[in-house]
Amino acid sequence: MVWRAGRPRCLRGLCQVRELRGKSGRENFISALAGSALLPFALPAAKVLSRFMLTWRQCAETASYDTFPSPALSCLAQPGSACLCRAAGRAVLWHPFPRSGMWLLLILLQAAVLPAQLCEAPGKAAAVQALSAQLLGLVADPTRDPDPSVYLALRLARVHNLRREEQYLAQLQDAFQRRYGRSVQAAGRPHAAPHSHPTQDAAAAEHSMSTEAEWPETGRLALYLLGLRATCPALEPGPLRSLVTRLKYYLEEDWAGSRHHGHPLTSYYQYSLGVLALCVHRKRVREEVIRRLLAAEHHSRFRHSSGSAVDTEAVVALAFTCLEQQRLVGTRLAAELRAATRRVRRRMVEAQGQDGFIGNVYSTPWAMQVFIATSMCQTQPAYGRAMAALLENLDAFTTAATMAQALPVLYGRSYLDIASMRCREEPDTLMPISPEPLPERPGNKTVQLVVECPEPRCSQHRLYDQPVSVPASASLLDVLTAAAVQGPSNFTFDTRDTPLGPFLSRVLGLEAQQQKQSYWQLLTAPSTSLQMGVADYRPRDRETLILRLSKW
C-alpha cells in the first residue's frame, strides 16, 4: 500500500491530513492497520491518532508542511522524510512522501511513545531503577507513616512490585480512614483485585501539610486523590465523590480574603495541588478558584524569604496546564492559563544555576515536571541540564519523600500523566533494596549554633550563640539534642513529624505558626539556605549553623 498525504486542511474545527483519494488521514490510518499484521493494535492506534489532531487555531498557525512558525510546534523528525510535529503533545503532521503504509504506521506508533522516551534519563535506566528499588525498600518499614506522594512515585515508574504497591495502598487507606472516615476507606478499595528533602525552607513554605485538625489539609487530601486516580484497576466512581466534595470544600475554607487580596491559610503549594487533583479527576473547578491563582501568579506572590518559589510555581503551572489540556475551562480563560504557564516556564529557565539546578536539588524535579507536561523537555536546553544535574546528585535523595519527588521525572513523567493512565499488564519485576545505615565516623566535631529572631517580634536579634560538641557523624538534629544537654539550660526545641521527616516547629519557646506564615529557616553562615532537613543534614567541623525565624 502506498501512502500519500496531502496538505493539511482545516475541516469542521479540526486540521486533518487528506489523502489524495479523499479519505481523511484517520480513515487511511485505520485502513492501513486493517491490512497489516498489527491489526490488534488498530483501535488503540486510531485513538492515538485522534488525539494528534490540530485545532483550527493551530492549523492556521501552520503555514505549510515544512515550515512551523508557531513556537508551540516542534518537529520530531527531519523535514523531507516523515516530518512528525506536535503542539502541546496533541498534533501530528506529516510531509507527503511515497513510502509504504507499514513504514508510516511504525513511525506513527513510535511517535506516540517518543515524548516519554525523550524525557527519560538518557542511558541511566539501571541507576533510576536502583533508586526505585531503594524507595520500595523504604516503604516496607512499618514504622514510617504512609505518604501519598510515595505511592504516586511507585505508580508512575515503568517497573513495579505490584504486591508491595497493593500493601502500601492499604496502609494509605487505613491512615486516611482514621482521619476522614468511612468514605475514604470506600474510595480506596478497588472493585476488583489488582493484577498479580526538600529543605526545611521548602517544607515550611511550600510543603506544609499540617496535621492540626482546625486547618484544611488541602495538600495531603489532594495527593491522596491523585494516588487513587493512579490505582489499577480503576476505582468505583461513587465513593470518590465524597472525597472530591471534601477537597472542593477545603479549597474554599483554605482561602482568606478576596480574590485579588487574599491568600491560602495553608500555602499556595497546597492550594494548587488541590486544583491539580480535581483536574486530574476531570472535575470542574470554579473560575473564582482558578483566578485566585492567576492573580497570585500575576502579582508574584509565590516567593518567600529564601527568595525561591520553584516548587509552588511548578505545581501552579501543572494545574494550569491540566485545566487547559482537559478542556475544563473556556477559550478565554485557557488563553490566560497558557500565558501564565509560559511566564512560569520562562522564570524557571532564568532561575537555573550554573550547577544545572532550578532553585535547588529538591525543587528541580518539580520544575522538570512542567517541561514534561508542556511537551518542552525535548526542545528546552534547561531540561537537559537539569536532568544531568539530577543524575550526578542522586545520592542527595535519601528519604522516601525526596526520592518520590525525583523518580517521576527520571522516568520522563509528570503528575499530568496520571490522567491518561490505563490499566494494562505492567512489568512486575522490581525487587526492594534495603537501605544501608550511614557509616559511623570516628572522633568528634564542634558546631557553632546560632538562633536569630527578627524585630519587633523579639527584643534582640540574636538569641543564642554557643559551640556544641558532637560525634563526627552527627546530624543537625543530633546537634540540637546535644545543645539542650550541654549548653545553657534555656535552650529548648521541638519537632513535628511530617512525611518529609522531622520538622523544626519550636526553638527557645518560639513557635513557627502557620497562621502567621512563619517557619524556622535553616542556614549555614553567612546566609546559605540548607537543602536538607534537620535529620538529614550533617554539618562539618567548625561550621556555623543558623536557625532563623522567618516569614514565607
Disulfide bonds with the S-S distance in Angstrom:
Cys10-Cys59 2.36
Cys119-Cys377 1.79
Cys232-Cys423 2.30
Cys279-Cys322 2.06
Cys453-Cys458 1.87
